[in-house]
Each structure stands twice: as C-alpha cells, then as structure tokens.
Amino acid sequence: MSKSIPQVKIKPRPEKLNFFLKAASILFLVDFGIFYVLGGSIFLAFLAHSAVVLTAFCLVILALYLQWDVRFAALLCLFSFLGPLGIVLCLLTLCLYALYSKIPASSSLLEALLPERKLGGREELYHRLTYGMEDLTSKQRGVAFHDIMSFGTSQQKRSVIEKILKYFNVEFSSLLLQALNDPSPSVRIYAATAMNRLDNQFYNRFLSLLENVQNQPNDSSALLALAKHCEEYAGSKILDEGRTRKMWENAMNAYENYVKLNPADWAVPVALGRIYLTLGMPQQAHVWLEDARQKHKGLPQEAILDWCNCLYQLGRYADLREFCKNHGTLSNVWVV
C-alpha cells in the first residue's frame, strides 16, 4: 500500500535581534543606575538587581510565547546575573552577531575552499576534453579519475574533486569516498566540502520537487521527477544509512503514486522492484517485477539481475536455475 508524500515545512523563527539589543541597552542603564544610586546598601541593590534579572527572565517567556528565536533572550537572562558588566558583555555579543550576520554567504568557508569559476566556451571544452568528459563510455571517465585519485599529486586530486563537483555523476561517489581517506589533509578537506555541497544541492532540489508535488498531487510528471531524484539522491552514497533508507522510501512512495496515475508505464514497476530489493523486501519486489514481466511479456536487460536476485532471496532456487537454463545468454535487450 502506497504512502502519502511526506509534508516538509520549514518555518524559521524570527530572531528579533534589534528588539533584544534595545532591551539589553535599557536593562544595562537601569542596572547601572541601581548600583550607582544604591551602591551604599548592598541589600537594596541586590533586591533591585533581582528585579532586572526577573525582567530578563520574562523576556525569555515572551520569546517562547511569541515563538521567537529564544537564543538572544536566554543569553541576556544568563548574563544579567553578572550585573551591569554581564549585560555589557551580552550587548557586545549581540553587536558582533549583528555585524557578522551581514557578511554575504559568498565569503563562507565553503565558497572559499571551492570557488565557483565561470569558464568561457573554449576553456570549458578544453577542460571537458582534458578530463575525459567527452568520452562516450562512463567507464573510461571513471578509470581516468580513479587513476588520478590513486596516483596523482594533491593538486591534481583537488582539481579532480572540483571537476567531479561540477560534472557530478553517481559513479563518482566512490572517488569522493576514497578522497575522504586520502593521506593529504587538504584533499580530505576538499572532499568533505564537496560532499557537503552536493548534499545541499540534492536536498534543495528535493525540497523544490516535493513542493511541486504538494501543490499538484495529481501531476504525474511532477511525481516521476520527484521519484527519480529521490532514487538518484539515495544512490549517490553521500548520505548516512538512516537518511539513505528514508530517501529510498520517498522514491518508493512517489513511484507508487505515479503508477496509480499511469498504470501502463512498464519502467516504473521495474524501478519499484529494484527499490524494494534494496530495502530488503524481496516479496514485494517480486510482485512488481512479476507484474512487469506478465504485462509486457518480458523484462529489460537491466532488470534481469534484479529478477534473479529476487528469486535467490526468496529461496526459489529451482525457479532460478530454470530461468538461467532457459536464458543462458543475456545478450538480447529483452528476455521473454
């Protein structure tokens, strides 16, 4: 039974930095005046200062009630225990935060490590020819990059990582994982930065496609685009085990919703069989692969290994031997 596409809503809480800057300034003036006027009486100064601390605590409650970002209120409340000097430190912290928050994102560490460079037409073609991007076979590309990552210098490896990031393909994931264990610290940093940027690109694309599906749940093209992206995202090997499984499930749900709208599409049942096998559910995988096999009187060559794997995991060894016996050569595109 298919599940609904998960609803992802990102609603950032307002920071209200200016409000807390003004509040901290007022509390500093009040607290400083208390110690200046009542400095001769420690008891009275302590009572008056307790009122300031209580006011700062009320600001925390107000931030929670109004669903603001509670960090600044909690910071002010914590520093208010230290008296006027503590509030001055809080003001300094807020001012520094306001200053550095205005720095554009292009100056971040991510951009500094891997800057985006625009290439001209000739330079672009030169780079594609140099790094084998114009080869017709993906195997040749992978071998060339693999040789550089195995035997190249640190500079060459960093250059390859930049090219992998620019022309990313799922087959390059193993090279990034290899670079994470490279002896050179600079290569490891480059690889980790590239993995992080790829993750951000994949996830932002996922959110965009998910929003399209939520706005138009009966749009088959939007469902198919989401399913294919989730499948590619899950197979990219840049996610941890938990997120990978969740992305496979998202792809599965999107494909199943797509099949309801387009039951005649034979490629989607094959993809669902492959996903169910990946998730360790061979019984469900067999249902989808058998459905595609019976409806279309055959399986495409890329699904043959999934069919054999499914029979093996189900313990149907006799059927597996019979299938392999009848189809000893798999050179044809279709096996009937």
N, C-alpha and C positions, 0 to 999 in steps of 0.2 A: 504494500500500500504506500503510495507516494505521500510525502510530507510537504507542507507548505514552505515556500521560500522564507528563510529567516528574516525577520524585520530588524534592520540595523539602523538605529537612530543615534546620531552623535549630537549632543546638545551641550556645548561648553558653558561653564558657569561664568558669569561676569566677574571680573576682578575688582572693579571699583577702586582702582589704585588712588585716584585723586581724592576720593572720599576719605580714605584712611590716612592719606598724607595730611589733610586738613584736621582730621580727628587727632592724629598724633601731635600736631603742632599745638592745638588747643590744650590737650592734656599736658604737654610739656610746660606751657605757660602757667597753667593752673597749678601743676605740681611744684614748679619752681617758685611760684608766688607763695605757696603754702610753707615751703621750707624757709623762705626768706622772711615771711611775717611771723611764723610760729616757731622759728628755729630755737627760741629760748625754752619752749615747752615741748619736750620730746613726746610726751603722751598725746597732746593735742595735735602735733604734727603727724604722729602715727595714725590717729583717727581720721584726720583729713586726707592723708595719703591712702588710707583704706578705701575711702570714697572714690578716689581716682582709679584704683585697681578694680573696684566693683563696676565702675563705668566701662573700663576696658573689657571686663568680662561680659557686660551687657552687649557690647559691640559684637562679641563672638556669637551670642544668642541671636542677635539681629541678623548677622550674616547667614547663620544656619536657617533661620526662619524665611529669609528672602531668597534662599538658595544661591547665595553669592559664593565666590571663591573664599573659603574661610582661612586661607593661609595668612593673609595680612592681619586679620583680626586676632588670630591666635598668636602671631608674632608680637603684636602690640600688647596683648594681655600678658604675655610672658615677660617682656622687657619692662613692663610697668612696675613689676615687683622690685626692680632695682632703683626706683626713684627717678628723679629728673635725668640722671646720666643714662639710665637704661632706655628712657624714651628718646633721648638724643641718638643713641645707637640704633634704635628702631627707625628713626627718621632717616639716618644715614643709609641704612639698609634699603629702605623704600626708595630713596632717591637714586641709589646705584641701580636698583632693579629697573626703575623708570628710564634711566639712561641707557642701559644695555639692551632693554627690550626694543629700543628704537633702531638698533643695528640691523640692517637688512639681512635676510636669510642667505644671500649670496656669499656673505663673509663667514658662513659656518664652516666647521671643520670638514664636513662632507664635501662642500664645494671647493674648499682649499686643497683637499687631497686629490680630487678628481674633477678638475675644472672642465666645464663644457666648452669645447672649442668648435667653432664653425669653420668648416673646410670648404674651399672652392671646388668647382666641378672637376678640374684636373687633379687636384690634390686628393679629392675623395676617391677618384678612380685609381690613383696610384696606390692609396692605402688598401683598397679592396683587392687589387692585383697582388700587392706585396704580401698580404696576409691570407691569400688564397680564398677570398670571399667570392670570387667569380667562378670557382670550380663548380662543376655540376653535381658532384657527389659530396654529401656531407662527410663521408668517411675521410676524404682527403683533407678537408678542413680540420677535422678533429685530430688527425695524425700530426699535421703541421704544428698546431698549437700545443699538442701534447709533447712534442719534441722540445719545443722552446721552454715549456714549463719544467721539463725534466733536466735539460742540459744547458739552458740559456743563462745569461747573466741576470743580476737583479733588475737592471734597467730594461732588458728585453722582456722579462717576466711582467714587470709593471706595465709595459707597453701592450703586452698581450691582454692583460686584465682590462685595460682601457678599451681595447677592441672588442673583447667579449661583452663588456657592458654596453657598448654602442650597437653591436650586432648580435644581441643575445639570442641563443638557441638553447633548448633544453639539454642538448647533448654536451654543452659546455659546462654544465653544472659540476661534473666530476673534476674539471680542471680548476674551478674555483675552490672546491673542497680540498684538492691537492695543494693549492696555493696557501690555504689556511695552515698547513703543516710545513710550510717551507722554512728552511733554516734562517733565511733573511727576515729580520723583523719588519723591514719596510714592505716586503712582499706580503707578509701576513696582514699588515695594516691595510694595504691596498685591497687585498682580497676580502677582508671583513667589511671594509667600506663599500665595496662593490656589491656584496651580498645584501647589505642593509639597504642600499639604494634600489636594488632590484626588488627587494621585498616591498619597499614603499611604492614603487611603480605598479607592481602586481596588485597590491591591496587597494590603491587608489582607483585602478581600473575596475577592480571587483566591486567597489562601492558604487561607481558610476553605472555599471551594468545592472547591479542589484536595484538601484533606484529606478532605472528604466523598467525593470520587470514589475516593481511595486506600483509604478504609475500605470502600466499597461499589462496586467497579468495575463491577458489572452493574446498577447503578441508573440507568435511562435518564433519569429526571428530574434526577438529580444531574449527569449528563453534559451534558444540554441546558442546565442553568443555568450550568455552567462555560463551555460554548461561547459562549453568548450574552453572558456577562460579558466573556470574553476579546475577543469581537468589538467590544463597546462600548468596552472599555479601549483596544484598538488604534486605534479610530476617533476617540478623544477628542482626538487631536492634542497631548497633553501629554507624550508620550514622545519620546525621540530615535529616530533611524532604526533603530538596531540593536534596541532594546527593542520598537519597534513591530512589526518583522518577526517577532520571537520570539513576541509575543503573537498575531499572526495565525496563526502555525504552531500555537500551543497551541489556538486556536479550531478550526483545521482538523482537528487530531488528535481533539479531543473530538467534533466533529460526525461524523467518520468512524466513531468507536467507537459513537456513538449510532445511526448508520444500520444498523450490524450488528444492533443490538437491535430497531430499529423501521424495517424497510426500506420500509414503506408510507407513511411521512411524506414528503409531497412538498415541504414547505417547506425541509427541510434540504439536499437536493440543490441547490436554488436558492441557498441561503446558501453552500454549498461552491463553486459556480460563481463566485459573486461574490468569495470569498476567493482562489481560485486566480487570478482575473483581477488582483486587487490585488497578488498576489505575482509577477505577470509570467509565469504559466504558462497561456496560453490553451488549449493542447491538453487539459490535464486539466480546465480549466473547461468546455470543450465537451462532454467526456464526461458530466459531471454535469448540465449543462443539457439535453443531448440525452436523457439518461435521464429527467429530469423531464418533458420535453416528450412523449416517447413513452408513458410510463406513464400520464400524466394528460391526454393529448390537449390540451395547451396550456400556456402559461406565464402566470403572473400578470403584471400590467402592470409591476410594479416590476422584473421580470426581463427585460423586452423590450430595454432599452438594454444590459444585460449580454450578451444574446444577440447583438445587433448588433455590439457592441464585440468580442466573441469572434470572430465571423466576419471582422471587419475585421483583427484582429491576426493571424489565420491566413492572411490573403491570399485569402480566398474571396469575392472581390468580386462575382462573378456570383450566388452564393447570397445575398449581402447585398442586391443590387439586386432580386432576385426576391422576397425576403422583404418588403422595403419596398414593392414594387409591389403585392403581394397584400394587404398590411396598411397601406394608406396612411393610414387613420385609426386611431388608437390610443385612442379614447375608451372602448372596452369594457374591462371589468375583465379578461376572459380573451381571449386571442388563440389561435385554433385553427388 
